[in-house]
Amino acid sequence: MNMVAAFAGFAIACSVAFTLHVFFFSPISPDALHLPSPSSIPSNKELQNVRRVGEEGVIEGPEDLFVDKGGVVHTIGRDGWIRRMQIHVDGCWERWKQIHSSSALGITPSNHATAGVLIADAQLGLVKVTEAGSTVLASHRVDGSEIRFADEVVESGDGSVYISVPSTKFGYHNWYLDVLEAKPNGQILKYDPLTGRTTVLLDHLCFPNGVVLPKEEDCLIFCETWKFRCQKYWLTGARKGTTEIFVDNLPGGPDNIHLAPDGSFWIGLIQVVSPGHEFVHTSKLLKHLVASTPRLLGLVSRAPTTKARVVKVGADGRIIKMLEDPDGKLMSFVTTAFEFEGHLYLGSLANNFLGKLALNVTK
C-alpha cells in the first residue's frame, strides 16, 4: 500500500509539475481557433496543369510577385534578389537588385517620385528599390516602435502605402505561434511619403496578410489568414473609417490578394490546419503543450504545406471559382496569384519556381 501511495503521489507530482511547466513556459496565451465549415465548392485538380516559369531552382520561396504593364514579372526570393523576366520571351531570370535580406515577403510596383518597387520585409520594414539602389522607407511607427513583421504592401495613386503586420507579438520565423494563440495581434499601417510618418491605420486584427486596392481606391481590402476571411476598410465616402466583411468562411486561410483585370480578386489560400490536427486548436492545454515543445510545434506547423488552392472573388465578395491541387503534385502552399493576359502566375514559399496557368483551359 505504501508503494502504491508513493507511486500515486509521484505520478500526481509529475503531472502537476508538467502542467505548471507547460503553462509557465508557454510563449502563448491562447484562445480557441474557430475553423470554417466544410466548403461546398467541388474539388478539382486544375493547378496540376501549372507549368514552371523559367528555370527551376533559381528562386527559393517566391512568396509574392507582380507583372508590370510591359509584361515583365517581378519576384523576390529568400536570397534577397529581386528577379525579373519578360514573360513574352519566357527565357532566363535577370537578377536586378538585392536587398541583403532573407525575409522579404510582399512586392508591388511603385510609381511615386521615382519608379521602382516596394518590398515588405519582415526584418527591415518597408523598402523601396529603384535603379539607384534600395532605401528603407519605414522601419518604425510614428510612436517609435519597431515594425517587426512587415508582410504585404500596396501603393495608392497619391503615393500612400499600406502595409500589413500579421503579428506584433510573434515574428516571421515563428508565425505559427500566432495561429496557435488565435488572438488579434495584427495591424495595418499607413506610410505617408510626404511626411515619412508611419501610423497605425487598423489595430487588433487577426493575422492581416494580403492587402489590395480596387480600381476606384475607395477602400482597402485585407486578408485575415486564420479568420478565413477578408475585410474591407472604407477610405472615402460616407462609410469612411468603417470596416465590414468582404468575404467570409473561405476554404483556406487567405494569404495574398491581387486585383484582376476585370475588377475581381485572386486570393492564395493556405492550409492553416492540416487534417487530423483540428483537435489541437480546440484545446488551450494542447496549444500550450505544442507551443512549449519545439518538436510538436515543428510537426504541427510544417503539416499545412501539402495542398495548393486559389480562389477568384468578385467585387461583391462572392466566390467565382476555385482552382486547386489537392495533392500538391506540382505546387503547394501557394501564397499568391496574379492574373495577366489570360494567365495566372503563382508564387509559393514552399517552391523554388513560379507557376503559370492558362486560364482559358480552366473550367
DRENBA-525237 format. One record per residue: residue number from 1; residue in one letter; x, z, y of N, C-alpha, C in turn. Coordinates in steps of 0.001 Angstrom, whole numbers, plus 500000, padded with zeros to 6 digits. Example, Ala and Ser with C-alpha at 12.3 -4.5 7.8 and 13.67 -1.06 7.14 Angstrom:
<pts>
1|A|513190|507800|494310|512300|507800|495500|513200|507800|496700;
2|S|512850|507080|497750|513670|507140|498940|512900|507870|500030;
</pts>
This chain:
<pts>
1|M|500833|500000|498788|500000|500000|500000|500864|500000|501258;
2|N|501940|500798|501200|502812|500862|502369|503457|499512|502655;
3|M|503854|498816|501556|504460|497495|501736|503451|496502|502296;
4|V|502210|496559|501786|501157|495664|502285|500892|495922|503757;
5|A|500800|497201|504111|500552|497568|505505|501717|497136|506390;
6|A|502927|497310|505855|504104|496923|506625|504128|495410|506860;
7|F|503819|494666|505792|503802|493208|505913|502721|492754|506882;
8|A|501528|493376|506785|500430|493020|507681|500810|493313|509128;
9|G|501447|494477|509324|501870|494821|510677|502908|493855|511203;
10|F|503845|493453|510324|504879|492500|510716|504252|491150|511073;
11|A|503285|490697|510251|502628|489417|510496|501876|489425|511822;
12|I|501198|490551|512090|500456|490670|513352|501418|490667|514528;
13|A|502520|491379|514370|503511|491424|515452|504097|490045|515721;
14|C|504385|489309|514647|504911|487943|514798|503891|487041|515486;
15|S|502629|487187|515086|501577|486365|515680|501434|486654|517164;
16|V|501463|487942|517526|501358|488325|518934|502559|487821|519717;
17|A|503761|487991|519119|504974|487537|519794|504946|486032|520013;
18|F|504487|485297|518978|504402|483842|519088|503423|483437|520185;
19|T|502262|484093|520199|501247|483765|521205|501762|484046|522612;
20|L|502418|485203|522784|502969|485533|524101|504053|484545|524522;
21|H|504866|484139|523532|505924|483165|523825|505314|481858|524319;
22|V|504287|481380|523606|503642|480110|523975|503056|480194|525374;
23|F|502349|481293|525658|501680|481398|526957|502671|481619|528102;
24|F|503657|482439|527884|504566|482769|528978|505607|481685|529245;
25|F|505963|480923|528213|506993|479906|528381|506421|478496|528483;
26|S|505117|478380|528371|504496|477063|528522|504570|476621|529983;
27|P|504929|475337|530238|505031|474846|531618|503697|474418|532214;
28|I|502620|474543|531452|501330|474069|531938|500314|475196|532020;
29|S|499282|474946|532820|498129|475830|532920|496899|474960|532676;
30|P|496565|474714|531413|495681|473589|531078|494184|473836|531194;
31|D|493499|472737|531406|492055|472635|531228|491810|471664|530078;
32|A|490591|471640|529558|490243|470681|528513|490167|469280|529110;
33|L|490575|468289|528330|490508|466894|528758|489241|466276|528191;
34|H|488417|465722|529052|487166|465103|528609|487406|463623|528345;
35|L|487295|463237|527080|487569|461869|526667|486333|461000|526856;
36|P|486530|459699|527107|485381|458810|527314|484615|458589|526023;
37|S|483352|458240|526161|482557|457910|524983|483056|456590|524403;
38|P|482832|456355|523111|483321|455121|522478|482827|453869|523206;
39|S|483707|452877|523311|483367|451654|524018|482427|450778|523196;
40|S|481477|450154|523877|480551|449232|523215|481059|447789|523282;
41|I|482211|447580|523925|482781|446235|524040|483417|445852|522713;
42|P|483060|444695|522144|483638|444291|520860|485160|444149|520944;
43|S|485834|444580|519882|487287|444450|519825|487673|442983|519617;
44|N|488864|442631|520083|489354|441261|519898|490871|441283|519796;
45|K|491457|440125|519555|492911|440017|519419|493471|438972|520376;
46|E|492833|438830|521533|493223|437797|522494|494678|437946|522953;
47|L|495145|439184|523092|496506|439385|523583|497573|439069|522537;
48|Q|497151|438728|521329|498113|438254|520345|498493|436796|520596;
49|N|497820|436177|521584|498161|434809|521985|499162|434776|523134;
50|V|499627|435932|523550|500608|436019|524639|501925|435389|524213;
51|R|502564|434697|525152|503926|434221|524902|504866|434856|525915;
52|R|506121|434910|525572|507109|435559|526419|507498|434675|527600;
53|V|507772|435318|528733|508255|434619|529922|509775|434772|529972;
54|G|510495|433660|529938|511943|433726|529980|512534|434300|528706;
55|E|513759|434804|528821|514462|435304|527654|514013|436718|527303;
56|E|513874|436981|526016|513543|438331|525558|514774|439219|525671;
57|G|514571|440471|526033|515656|441434|526079|516366|441528|527414;
58|V|515978|440691|528379|516647|440704|529680|516144|441852|530543;
59|I|514834|442122|530479|514219|443141|531324|513719|444284|530454;
60|E|514192|445474|530706|513757|446632|529938|512659|447379|530685;
61|G|511480|447425|530078|510385|448198|530645|509868|447736|531990;
62|P|509479|446450|532130|508915|445980|533407|507500|446517|533613;
63|E|507384|447613|534341|506106|448314|534480|505115|447557|535353;
64|D|505615|446800|536322|504738|446108|537265|505350|444754|537615;
65|L|504559|443896|538252|505013|442563|538638|504053|441981|539657;
66|F|504483|440922|540311|503575|440098|541102|504121|438676|541128;
67|V|503228|437734|541403|503615|436335|541577|503289|435954|543006;
68|D|504274|435438|543754|504016|435084|545150|503344|433722|545250;
69|K|502987|433319|546468|502239|432083|546671|503012|430844|546229;
70|G|504327|430954|546201|505154|429828|545778|505353|429753|544273;
71|G|504732|430648|543538|504852|430620|542087|506097|431292|541555;
72|V|506629|432248|542301|507802|432996|541844|507353|434384|541394;
73|V|507609|434702|540139|507246|436012|539612|508390|436986|539878;
74|H|508016|438183|540329|508990|439244|540616|508664|440457|539752;
75|T|509696|441097|539239|509511|442348|538498|510796|443160|538596;
76|I|510741|444388|538118|511919|445253|538138|511936|446084|536864;
77|G|513132|446226|536270|513271|446948|535016|513974|448276|535187;
78|R|514327|448876|534057|514935|450210|534081|516364|450193|534637;
79|D|516986|449006|534725|518340|448934|535285|518348|448804|536802;
80|G|517149|448785|537426|517060|448712|538877|517196|447332|539464;
81|W|517386|446330|538638|517490|444955|539145|516106|444354|539358;
82|I|515878|443828|540553|514690|443016|540809|515018|441614|540317;
83|R|514238|441159|539369|514445|439826|538819|513284|438926|539204;
84|R|513585|437644|539365|512539|436703|539727|512773|435378|539027;
85|M|511681|434622|538914|511733|433338|538215|510639|432429|538756;
86|Q|510965|431169|538944|509967|430170|539310|509193|429805|538047;
87|I|507908|430179|538007|507148|430028|536767|506831|428572|536445;
88|H|506869|427700|537446|506623|426289|537169|507788|425657|536427;
89|V|508940|426306|536503|510120|425840|535772|510242|426597|534449;
90|D|509877|427892|534486|509915|428745|533299|511296|428718|532651;
91|G|512296|429015|533454|513659|428968|532958|514251|430339|532754;
92|C|515339|430633|533471|516044|431901|533310|515739|432838|534472;
93|W|515853|434103|534198|515660|435101|535235|516839|435120|536201;
94|E|516515|435219|537489|517539|435380|538523|517618|436856|538900;
95|R|518806|437425|538857|518995|438790|539348|519124|438715|540865;
96|W|518097|439240|541565|518058|439089|543020|518744|440256|543731;
97|K|518162|441447|543621|518711|442634|544276|518597|443825|543322;
98|Q|519491|444803|543509|519470|446013|542694|519341|447244|543587;
99|I|518519|448210|543156|518332|449414|543965|519010|450647|543348;
100|H|519777|450442|542264|520542|451525|541652|519648|452712|541299;
101|S|518643|452424|540501|517715|453448|540037|517142|453008|538698;
102|S|516836|453971|537865|516226|453675|536566|514753|454056|536541;
103|S|514212|454409|537709|512835|454928|537741|511931|454138|538684;
104|A|512244|452852|538897|511374|452004|539709|510105|451682|538921;
105|L|508956|451791|539573|507679|451554|538899|506904|450418|539574;
106|G|506253|450689|540698|505446|449668|541353|506273|448697|542177;
107|I|505807|447450|542255|506442|446431|543080|505355|445557|543702;
108|T|505497|445258|544996|504490|444464|545697|505150|443709|546843;
109|P|504616|442556|547248|505206|441821|548370|504973|442544|549692;
110|S|505918|442374|550609|505813|442964|551946|506072|441882|552979;
111|N|505168|441760|553939|505310|440753|554988|505391|441364|556376;
112|H|505419|442695|556445|505501|443364|557737|506952|443380|558216;
113|A|507150|443036|559478|508503|442974|560063|509317|441928|559322;
114|T|510150|442336|558380|510972|441409|557609|510379|441215|556224;
115|A|510240|439965|555805|509667|439683|554491|510560|440225|553388;
116|G|509927|440724|552335|510673|441257|551208|509721|441820|550180;
117|V|510165|442840|549468|509297|443510|548505|509372|445011|548730;
118|L|508296|445696|548352|508258|447151|548378|508307|447674|546951;
119|I|509067|448729|546757|509205|449356|545449|508744|450805|545545;
120|A|507905|451223|544616|507595|452647|544455|508513|453171|543362;
121|D|509419|454052|543739|510404|454576|542803|510178|456073|542612;
122|A|510108|456489|541359|509764|457881|541064|510786|458880|541583;
123|Q|512020|458447|541796|513055|459341|542307|513348|459117|543787;
124|L|513385|457858|544209|513782|457539|545585|512632|457608|546577;
125|G|511412|457289|546126|510261|457224|547028|509874|455782|547288;
126|L|509607|455461|548554|509216|454109|548953|510451|453351|549434;
127|V|510716|452220|548791|511910|451439|549097|511500|450029|549486;
128|K|512114|449500|550566|511906|448106|550926|513185|447333|550653;
129|V|513017|446161|550026|514154|445317|549679|513967|443951|550329;
130|T|514988|443519|551058|514991|442200|551697|516294|441496|551327;
131|E|516475|440315|551876|517715|439584|551636|518927|440375|552132;
132|A|518709|441240|553130|519808|442010|553702|520173|443239|552876;
133|G|519324|443612|551919|519594|444798|551107|518378|445688|550981;
134|S|518588|446943|550604|517469|447866|550381|517538|449051|551334;
135|T|516346|449556|551694|516223|450690|552597|515138|451626|552075;
136|V|515440|452916|552005|514418|453892|551637|513576|454173|552878;
137|L|512313|453755|552845|511420|453953|553987|510839|455359|554013;
138|A|510561|455899|552842|509920|457217|552792|510359|457959|551545;
139|S|510992|459098|551742|511371|459976|550630|510712|461347|550762;
140|H|510112|461609|551949|509452|462892|552206|508135|462668|552945;
141|R|507208|463587|552752|505975|463584|553522|506258|464131|554921;
142|V|505258|464012|555788|505438|464470|557161|505666|465979|557233;
143|D|505199|466727|556222|505415|468181|556223|506794|468575|555690;
144|G|507611|467568|555334|508959|467839|554863|509105|467902|553357;
145|S|507996|467911|552612|508068|467988|551152|508500|466646|550570;
146|E|509267|466724|549493|509819|465524|548880|508766|464775|548078;
147|I|508821|463449|548132|507960|462614|547293|508647|462495|545940;
148|R|508153|463208|544941|508851|463322|543664|508491|462230|542668;
149|F|507331|461617|542792|506847|460745|541714|506045|459592|542316;
150|A|506690|458761|543139|506010|457576|543660|505806|456597|542512;
151|D|504604|456082|542359|504268|455288|541186|503885|453853|541535;
152|E|502884|453682|542378|502403|452347|542707|502247|452218|544210;
153|V|502239|450978|544690|502289|450738|546131|501549|449452|546470;
154|V|500904|449452|547640|500262|448243|548156|500344|448273|549674;
155|E|500543|447105|550285|500669|446992|551737|499451|446295|552316;
156|S|498937|446817|553428|497786|446206|554096|498256|445192|555136;
157|G|497315|444476|555706|497641|443454|556687|498292|443992|557943;
158|D|498003|445249|558300|498611|445832|559505|499943|446518|559216;
159|G|500416|446408|557971|501701|446988|557611|501628|448383|557021;
160|S|500448|449011|557057|500307|450330|556432|500531|450208|554930;
161|V|501164|451225|554374|501491|451200|552951|500827|452386|552264;
162|Y|500160|452107|551144|499506|453152|550364|500288|453364|549065;
163|I|500588|454619|548777|501456|454979|547652|500735|455992|546771;
164|S|500748|455762|545483|500181|456750|544574|501262|457695|544066;
165|V|500908|458976|543985|501770|460002|543399|500943|460652|542291;
166|P|501171|460280|541033|500328|460790|539950|500315|462310|539822;
167|S|501460|462932|540089|501521|464379|539941|502527|464967|540920;
168|T|502126|466012|541608|503050|466741|542476|503703|467900|541722;
169|K|503288|468110|540483|503828|469212|539678|504834|468729|538650;
170|F|504544|467591|538029|505409|467058|536979|505978|465711|537414;
171|G|507163|465393|536912|507839|464166|537296|507631|463021|536327;
172|Y|508293|461924|536621|508186|460689|535847|508550|460900|534381;
173|H|509607|461639|534118|510095|461777|532751|509301|462779|531926;
174|N|508476|463591|532548|507606|464485|531768|506153|464329|532211;
175|W|505774|463065|532460|504433|462753|532960|503330|463217|532010;
176|Y|503645|463257|530714|502577|463609|529771|502165|465069|529879;
177|L|503010|465893|530475|502600|467277|530714|501404|467335|531659;
178|D|501325|466372|532570|500177|466330|533472|498906|465979|532707;
179|V|499024|465092|531714|497880|464759|530863|497439|465998|530100;
180|L|498393|466736|529553|498050|467947|528811|497420|469002|529722;
181|E|497956|469155|530913|497400|470152|531824|495999|469763|532285;
182|A|495789|468458|532524|494464|467945|532901|493892|468617|534140;
183|K|494752|468807|535131|494302|469323|536422|494669|468326|537521;
184|P|493914|468321|538615|494126|467324|539673|495360|467620|540530;
185|N|496512|467140|540058|497777|467377|540758|498238|466189|541599;
186|G|497466|465116|541638|497937|463882|542255|497493|463664|543693;
187|Q|498138|462685|544328|497852|462356|545723|497930|460840|545959;
188|I|497294|460406|547034|497516|459086|547617|498140|459325|548992;
189|L|499275|458693|549242|499978|458826|550520|499812|457555|551348;
190|K|499959|457714|552662|499927|456568|553569|501178|456580|554437;
191|Y|501898|455456|554399|503091|455308|555223|502768|454431|556426;
192|D|503067|454935|557617|502826|454206|558861|504148|453576|559313;
193|P|504264|452239|559301|505538|451607|559658|505898|451757|561138;
194|L|504926|452040|561984|505193|452189|563416|505836|453532|563737;
195|T|505400|454581|563046|505939|455916|563305|506944|456370|562251;
196|G|506925|455702|561083|507776|456126|559985|507293|457388|559298;
197|R|506059|457807|559583|505500|459043|559027|504724|458740|557742;
198|T|504853|459637|556780|504121|459533|555522|503194|460735|555401;
199|T|501898|460476|555380|500899|461551|555347|500098|461491|554054;
200|V|499455|462595|553735|498592|462673|552553|497211|462141|552922;
201|L|496822|461042|552320|495503|460464|552563|494453|461139|551687;
202|L|494785|461331|550406|493870|461970|549459|494662|462935|548586;
203|D|494065|464077|548302|494734|465114|547512|493832|465515|546344;
204|H|494398|466275|545405|493666|466817|544261|493031|465703|543433;
205|L|493843|464712|543093|493394|463597|542274|493946|463728|540861;
206|C|493279|463037|539924|493624|463156|538509|494521|462000|538068;
207|F|495817|462181|538244|496837|461199|537904|496531|459833|538523;
208|P|496477|459766|539857|496271|458468|540520|497436|457535|540221;
209|N|497123|456328|539837|498144|455411|539353|498109|454109|540159;
210|G|497456|453078|539663|497389|451814|540392|496597|451924|541681;
211|V|497014|451151|542689|496289|451075|543959|496175|449608|544358;
212|V|495048|449254|544957|494825|447864|545354|493875|447804|546542;
213|L|494045|446777|547344|493132|446490|548447|492362|445207|548131;
214|P|491047|445192|548322|490307|443935|548179|490648|443008|549342;
215|K|490150|441785|549289|490462|440803|550329|490043|441285|551716;
216|E|488925|441997|551785|488424|442477|553075|489218|443667|553611;
217|E|489949|444332|552749|490729|445525|553104|489869|446609|553763;
218|D|488616|446682|553339|487721|447706|553878|487763|448997|553069;
219|C|488430|448956|551928|488538|450138|551087|489824|450070|550273;
220|L|490193|451191|549714|491325|451286|548801|490775|451694|547445;
221|I|491095|450915|546421|490675|451258|545062|491892|451816|544327;
222|F|491710|452964|543690|492823|453576|542967|492371|454042|541587;
223|C|493305|453992|540640|493021|454366|539261|493390|455823|539019;
224|E|492570|456511|538261|492875|457871|537806|492998|457817|536284;
225|T|494236|457853|535803|494515|457495|534415|493804|458370|533401;
226|W|494034|459690|533441|493422|460496|532388|491973|460885|532684;
227|K|491422|460387|533775|489977|460494|534022|489252|459242|533545;
228|F|490025|458211|533135|489476|456964|532603|488533|456296|533611;
229|R|488951|456332|534884|488088|455776|535919|488925|455265|537092;
230|C|488266|454487|537964|488850|454085|539243|487884|454505|540340;
231|Q|488446|454926|541460|487631|455322|542599|487879|454400|543786;
232|K|486952|454443|544707|487018|453628|545919|486990|454557|547135;
233|Y|488005|454399|547985|488078|455181|549216|487873|454240|550391;
234|W|486842|454503|551195|486488|453593|552279|487422|453795|553481;
235|L|487971|452688|553962|488905|452712|555085|488242|452349|556409;
236|T|487123|451643|556344|486417|451204|557552|484914|451378|557368;
237|G|484172|451145|558445|482716|451141|558375|482091|452517|558389;
238|A|480784|452536|558127|480014|453774|558198|480450|454793|557145;
239|R|480999|454303|556025|481415|455207|554942|482901|455572|555022;
240|K|483543|455247|556119|484973|455521|556275|485299|456989|555974;
241|G|486329|457191|555159|486755|458539|554821|486054|459144|553616;
242|T|485141|458396|552993|484431|458904|551820|484936|458207|550557;
243|T|484710|458868|549434|485169|458362|548137|483990|458251|547186;
244|E|483992|457210|546376|482945|457030|545378|483533|456401|544116;
245|I|482829|456559|543007|483281|455974|541750|483148|454452|541814;
246|F|484202|453756|541436|484173|452289|541352|483832|451846|539934;
247|V|484545|452350|538945|484228|452084|537536|484622|453320|536743;
248|D|483778|453691|535792|483964|454929|535038|483896|454643|533546;
249|N|484328|455628|532754|484249|455547|531298|484945|454300|530757;
250|L|486132|454006|531275|486896|452857|530810|487414|453104|529391;
251|P|487584|452056|528600|488043|452220|527206|489554|452417|527091;
252|G|490114|453156|528010|491550|453430|528048|491888|453977|529420;
253|G|493084|454520|529556|493499|455065|530840|493964|453966|531773;
254|P|493319|453784|532923|493719|452720|533838|495084|452986|534445;
255|D|495956|452001|534372|497299|452125|534925|497360|451336|536223;
256|N|497921|450140|536222|497977|449338|537442|496739|448462|537589;
257|I|496412|448125|538822|495255|447296|539128|495673|446239|540140;
258|H|495267|444980|539882|495629|443879|540766|494403|443032|541091;
259|L|494402|442515|542308|493317|441657|542764|493452|440279|542140;
260|A|492355|439757|541596|492322|438410|541021|491899|437411|542094;
261|P|492190|436126|541901|491839|435112|542904|490357|435048|543240;
262|D|489469|435406|542301|488032|435331|542542|487457|436611|543139;
263|G|488322|437564|543494|487845|438802|544103|487583|439928|543120;
264|S|487756|439653|541842|487631|440708|540828|488986|441395|540666;
265|F|489107|442246|539657|490331|443018|539494|490741|443066|538024;
266|W|492042|442951|537794|492605|443138|536456|493246|444518|536380;
267|I|492920|445244|535313|493432|446609|535128|494109|446711|533767;
268|G|495346|447192|533754|496009|447503|532495|495553|448864|532006;
269|L|495180|448939|530731|494688|450188|530154|495684|450705|529127;
270|I|496084|451956|529270|496998|452552|528301|496241|453525|527410;
271|Q|496808|453752|526242|496209|454651|525264|496679|456059|525574;
272|V|495867|456808|526297|496254|458158|526719|496331|459110|525540;
273|V|495385|458986|524629|495329|459858|523453|495217|458976|522217;
274|S|496104|459165|521274|496069|458345|520064|495066|458911|519065;
275|P|494506|458062|518203|493563|458531|517181|494185|459622|516311;
276|G|493431|460675|516116|493922|461789|515310|494473|462935|516130;
277|H|494741|462687|517413|495270|463747|518276|494242|464239|519298;
278|E|493008|463804|519160|491989|464207|520124|491826|465729|520174;
279|F|491951|466370|519018|491734|467816|518948|492720|468593|519820;
280|V|493904|468048|520026|494907|468732|520846|494379|468958|522253;
281|H|493636|467978|522759|493211|468002|524154|491938|468806|524392;
282|T|491401|469385|523331|490202|470216|523475|490524|471705|523428;
283|S|491766|472039|523080|492154|473435|522904|493264|473819|523878;
284|K|493028|474815|524692|494057|475279|525620|495252|475858|524867;
285|L|494987|476582|523761|496072|477170|522986|496971|476083|522412;
286|L|496368|475043|521834|497158|473953|521274|497944|473223|522362;
287|K|497348|473083|523511|498052|472445|524623|499285|473251|525012;
288|H|499124|474557|525102|500266|475421|525397|501348|475262|524333;
289|L|500921|475228|523068|501867|475117|521960|502640|473803|522047;
290|V|501936|472702|522255|502575|471384|522340|503524|471327|523535;
291|A|503068|471829|524683|503869|471743|525898|505146|472571|525823;
292|S|505132|473629|525019|506294|474510|524938|507163|474212|523716;
293|T|506806|473175|522954|507577|472792|521767|508021|471342|521909;
294|P|509263|471095|522244|509724|469729|522512|509406|468729|521408;
295|R|509552|469157|520149|509288|468214|519055|507821|467810|519007;
296|L|506930|468769|519179|505499|468445|519190|505137|467598|520405;
297|L|505718|467934|521548|505444|467164|522756|505891|465714|522575;
298|G|507058|465520|521975|507530|464166|521720|506610|463407|520797;
299|L|506093|464084|519778|505181|463451|518824|503889|463026|519506;
300|V|503306|463930|520277|502018|463654|520913|502151|462622|522038;
301|S|503214|462709|522826|503355|461822|523986|503840|460431|523599;
302|R|504547|460292|522469|505023|458971|522058|503948|458174|521349;
303|A|502987|458870|520812|501999|458196|519969|501176|457126|520690;
304|P|500756|457327|521950|499871|456347|522572|500581|455071|523067;
305|T|501336|454402|522200|502027|453171|522607|501845|452073|521572;
306|T|500735|452117|520861|500567|451200|519735|499554|450090|519981;
307|K|498988|450029|521171|497978|449019|521459|498261|448363|522802;
308|A|497604|447226|523032|497637|446567|524336|496205|446242|524723;
309|R|495854|446546|525987|494469|446313|526406|494408|446163|527913;
310|V|493679|445144|528379|493422|444954|529804|491947|444636|529984;
311|V|491424|444966|531150|490034|444619|531453|489967|443917|532806;
312|K|488986|443044|532923|488670|442419|534203|487380|443050|534704;
313|V|487437|443583|535929|486299|444293|536514|485871|443577|537784;
314|G|484577|443327|537918|484057|442641|539089|484098|443510|540334;
315|A|483847|442884|541474|483837|443623|542740|482743|444682|542767;
316|D|481756|444544|541872|480674|445532|541784|480993|446666|540821;
317|G|482200|446641|540222|482599|447702|539319|482166|447511|537879;
318|R|481602|446362|537560|481173|446104|536180|482278|445389|535408;
319|I|482456|445779|534147|483461|445143|533308|483003|443739|532931;
320|I|483827|442752|533233|483515|441358|532946|484013|440964|531559;
321|K|485253|441349|531250|485811|441048|529936|486932|442014|529613;
322|M|487218|442122|528319|488339|442929|527852|489187|442081|526925;
323|L|490491|442131|527111|491431|441430|526243|492325|442484|525608;
324|E|492587|442356|524312|493390|443392|523679|494170|442875|522479;
325|D|495112|443671|522083|495827|443528|520821|495773|444895|520164;
326|P|494809|445110|519276|494604|446445|518703|495754|446905|517819;
327|D|496618|445970|517413|497724|446310|516522|499068|446375|517234;
328|G|499099|445998|518513|500370|445950|519216|501332|444971|518576;
329|K|500818|443859|518086|501632|442895|517344|502742|442305|518195;
330|L|502419|441943|519443|503421|441344|520320|503773|442263|521488;
331|M|502743|442823|522124|502949|443735|523243|502169|445025|523010;
332|S|502672|446112|523578|501960|447390|523525|502147|448102|524850;
333|F|501281|449083|525093|501369|449893|526312|501449|448998|527555;
334|V|500550|448019|527620|500526|447108|528775|500040|447869|530004;
335|T|500872|447906|531029|500577|448680|532225|500042|447843|533372;
336|T|500253|446521|533324|499858|445696|534460|499462|444304|534018;
337|A|498523|443708|534770|498073|442342|534515|497848|441661|535859;
338|F|498483|440502|536051|498424|439790|537324|498042|438340|537054;
339|E|496951|437872|537676|496472|436512|537453|497034|435548|538491;
340|F|497494|434386|537989|498000|433336|538880|497837|431987|538193;
341|E|497123|431088|538865|496923|429711|538405|496482|429630|536944;
342|G|495451|430388|536623|494853|430296|535295|495620|430993|534188;
343|H|496617|431782|534538|497374|432539|533548|497424|434010|533941;
344|L|497533|434837|532934|497640|436270|533146|499056|436701|532766;
345|Y|499735|437355|533709|501095|437825|533478|501045|439334|533227;
346|L|501726|439759|532173|501591|441124|531691|502932|441851|531680;
347|G|502912|443108|532137|504103|443950|532112|503851|445191|531282;
348|S|504928|445778|530765|504800|446938|529896|506072|447767|529917;
349|L|505921|449083|529965|507071|449980|529868|507657|450005|528466;
350|A|506892|449527|527476|507342|449600|526089|508006|448320|525603;
351|N|508040|447272|526423|508603|445995|526000|509775|445581|526878;
352|N|510527|444587|526424|511681|444104|527179|511500|442653|527624;
353|F|510268|442317|527957|509942|440983|528461|508593|441039|529164;
354|L|508282|440009|529942|506937|439830|530485|506152|438915|529571;
355|G|504835|439131|529533|503975|438269|528745|503185|437320|529633;
356|K|502757|436213|529042|501968|435209|529771|500867|434719|528861;
357|L|499635|434745|529366|498465|434360|528581|497649|433326|529343;
358|A|497349|432207|528695|496481|431189|529297|495043|431670|529219;
359|L|494402|431840|530382|493062|432418|530402|491986|431439|529954;
360|N|492238|430139|530059|491205|429166|529681|490972|429098|528182;
361|V|491821|429783|527398|491607|429763|525942|490998|431072|525470;
362|T|490811|432037|526393|490200|433305|526001|488687|433194|526098;
363|K|488009|434001|525343|486544|433970|525328|485983|434839|526424;
</pts>
